[in-house]
Amino acid sequence: MTNKIFRIWEEGVCLDKLELNYASSADFFEKLLTVEEFNCDSINLDHIPSLITPRDNSALLEMPTIEEVKQVIGDMRKDSATKPDEFSVEFYVAFWEIIKDDFYGVVLDFFQGGSFPKGMVATAIVLILKVENA
């Protein structure tokens, strides 16, 4: 028995043509993996007390160096997976010279106020029933 999707119900409409299934699936995952912009400039933070010194705050706001990022990866348990891509830490250590610039770019983007795509911090679980002739 093979598992196939023959039709998808979307907003009360049966999508029973293969092209419509492809388009619906592509649209679903595009929405799932697209970043939603959020502007926090309009939030008033004056009522939150300051619990750290200006010097400590300055240190926390500094961009990490590529060496610090490499050190953090090196200090992690080698057999652990760094969600959401499921690559083990061993992968990042072994291929550091190849991926370091791209990886560091993602880290810097995050520290500079960027956000991760929604799908990068979310998991989609889809249950597909195994029913004969569905």
Secondary structure as UniProt FT lines:
FT   STRAND          8..10
FT   TURN            11..12
FT   STRAND          13..15
FT   HELIX           18..32
FT   TURN            41..42
FT   TURN            46..47
FT   HELIX           54..61
FT   HELIX           66..75
FT   TURN            78..79
FT   TURN            83..84
FT   HELIX           89..94
FT   HELIX           96..111
FT   TURN            112..113
FT   HELIX           118..121
FT   TURN            132..133
//
